[in-house]
Amino acid sequence: MGHVVAIIAVSLVFLNLAAIVFDLGEVIKTSSNRSLITLGLFLLQEAIFLIPLYLVLREKLGYFPAKELGLVALPWKKTLLWVFKALGLIVIFNIGLTQLLNWTGELPGFGSQESHVPLFGTNPLDIALAFLVLVVIAPVIEEIIFRGFILQTLNVKTKTWIASLGAALFFGVAHFEFQVLGVLTLIGLILNGLFLRSRSLIPSIIFHMLNNGLALTLEILISTGKIVL
């Protein structure tokens, strides 16, 4: 299974290097069809995540092992309990990070995340596509890959804390937003713990959706001037 991770990693490096070389960020921001271009590039990235895994598992097992990857339903009360616990950890983390930044002024890997809104736009269709991409599709596919596959694969080969740290770091690096690598890694650790304790991806997916949804909503409110920081 290690070659699947290698394929994902190498493909993501080439995709992001191409984005840097051709300055795709600026090209997208100045395009009249930026939300559709962003959607296409995002779907390409998610395909790089999912297709190698799907093909290898189908070849080895003859089917896509949804349950083995963690796509198992839990009673809704248990699901909500796990999600609320993870939200509580995020609140505690944000309070602690705010205090730490007040003392230090700046901390590598714990900077400000670049807004995704300029890559989509602010009209209703653009916002709808942004929510579809970042709040619906991304959490599902990323949880299957990083928690369902990578974390579980590493957990078989090494100690749980090492597996969790490795999967969280990969989760952070895969986003290629190194100014917030520390933040993404810590979120990855919370998601890892949520999955390992609940033994289901459903709480992780819901928490991931809520986290992305809140972050995107804040970005939109700031970009449209409804919130001034």
N, C-alpha and C positions, 0 to 999 in steps of 0.2 A: 504493500500500500504506500510505501515511501515514495515510489516514483510518481504517484498521483499528486502528492504534495509538491514534489519537485516541478512537475508540469505546471501546476497552478502558480507556483512562485516565479518560475522563469517567464511564463506568459504575462504575468502581472508586471514584472520588471520591464519587459519589452514594450508593453502597452503604455506604461507610464513614461518610459524614456521617449517614446514616440510623441507623447503629449507634450513633453518638455521641449524636444527638438523642434517640433512644428508649432509650438506656442498655441496649442489647441484651446487653452483657457481664454485667451484674448480673441481668437477666431470665433469661438462660440458666443462670447459676450457681445460681439459686434454683428452677429448674424441675425437676420429677421426671423429665422426658424430655429432659434437657439434651443427652445424646449424640446423640439423633436430631435435635434442633433444630440443633445444631452441624453435623451431617452435611448437613442440608438447606441451610443457609446456605453451607457450604463448596462443595457441588455447584453452587449458584447462582453463586458467585464463579468457579469453574472454567469454568462455561458461558459467563460473560461473557468469559473469556479465549479460549475455543476456538471458540465458535459463529461470531462475526464472521469470524475467520480462515478457518474451514472454508467458509463460504458464499461469501466473496469468491474464494478459490482455486478452488472448484468452478465458479464463474461464469466466471472468467477462463480457466481451463485445462481445465475439463470433468472434472477428477478431483482427488483430494486427493494432492498430490505428496509422499508419505512419504519417498521417497529423497532428493528435493531438500531436504527439511527436515532431513535428517541421520539418518533412521531406517535406518541401514545397519549390518549386522552386521560385526563384526571377529572375527578369530581370538581365542579366549578368552585366550590368553597375552598378546597385545597389549592386550586390554581390561583385564586385571588389572594389567598394567604401568602403564598410564595411570592407573588408579584408585589404585594404591599411590603413584605420584608425587604425585597431588593430595592424598592423605591426608598425605603427608610435608610438603607445603606448609602444610596446615592445622595440623599439629603445630608447625612452625616459627613460624607466625603466632601461635598461642596462647601459645607460650613468650615470644615478643617482646612480645605484648600484655600478658601478666602482668607482665613486667618494667617495661614502660612505665607501667602503672597503679600499680605499687608506687612509682614515682618521682613521678608526678603526682597520685595519689589518685583522680582522676576525669577522664574524657575524653568530651566530647560525642559521641554516636553509638556509644560503645563500653561502654554500660552492661549491665545484666542483662536478658535477655529474659524477658518475662512468661511464666509457665508456662501451657501449654495444657491441663493436666490438669483444672483446675476447670471448663473448658468441656465436658468429657466425663464425668469421674467416674473411680472407681478399681475398680469391679467388673469381672470378666473381660470381659463384653460391651462395656462402655465402653472398656476398654483396647484390645480388638480393633478397635473402630470407630476409635479414635484412630490406631492403626497403619495401618489401611486408608486413612484420609484423609491423614495426614501423611507416611507412609513409602512408600505405594504410589501413590496417585492423584496427589498434588501433584507429586512429582518428575517424573513422566512428562509431565503437561500443562504444567508450568512450563518444562521443558527444550524442549519443542516450541515454545512461544511465545517464550521469551526468547533461547534459543540458536538454535533452528532457523529462526525467523522474524525476530525483531527484530534480533538481532546480524547475521545474514546480510544483511538489508535495509540496515542502516546501513553494513555493510562495503562494499557496492556503491557507496554514495553518498559515502563519506569514507574517511579513512585508518583503518587497522585499529585503532590504539590509541585513536582518538577513538570509533570504533564500539564497541569493547569497553567503554570507560569509560561511554559513554551507555547501553548495554544493561545494564551492571552497576548504574548508578544507578537506572534504571527498575525493575530487579529489586528493589533495596532499597526504593525508595519504594512500590512496589506492595504491599508487605507491611504498610504503615501501622504499623510498629513503629519509630518514629523514635529511640527510645532506643538501638536497636541498628542504626541505619542504616549506620554505618561498617562494622560487622561483616558485615552482609548484602551491602554493596557489594563488600567484599573477597572474600567467598565467590563473589559473582557474577563477579568478575574471574578467580578460579581456574577456575570452571566455563567461562567464555568461553575461557580459554587451553586448557583441556582439549579443548573442542570444536574450536577452530581448528587445533590440532595433530593431533588424531586423525581429524578430518573425519567423526566419527560421534557421534551423541547417546547411544549406548549407554554408553560410559564415564561421561559426564556424568550420565546417569540413575542409574547404579549408585552413583556417588559421592554424588549428591544423596540417594539413599535411605539410604545408610550414615550420612551426616551427620545427617539428620533422625532416623533410628532411634536413633543414639547419644544425641542431644539429648533425644528423647522418653523413652528409657529412664532417663536421669539425672533428668528431671523426675518420673517416676513413683516412682523410688526415694526422692527427696527428699520428695515429697508423702505417701508411705506411711510415712515415718519410718525407712526402711531405711538411709538415708544422712543424717547430720546435718552441716550446714555451719555 
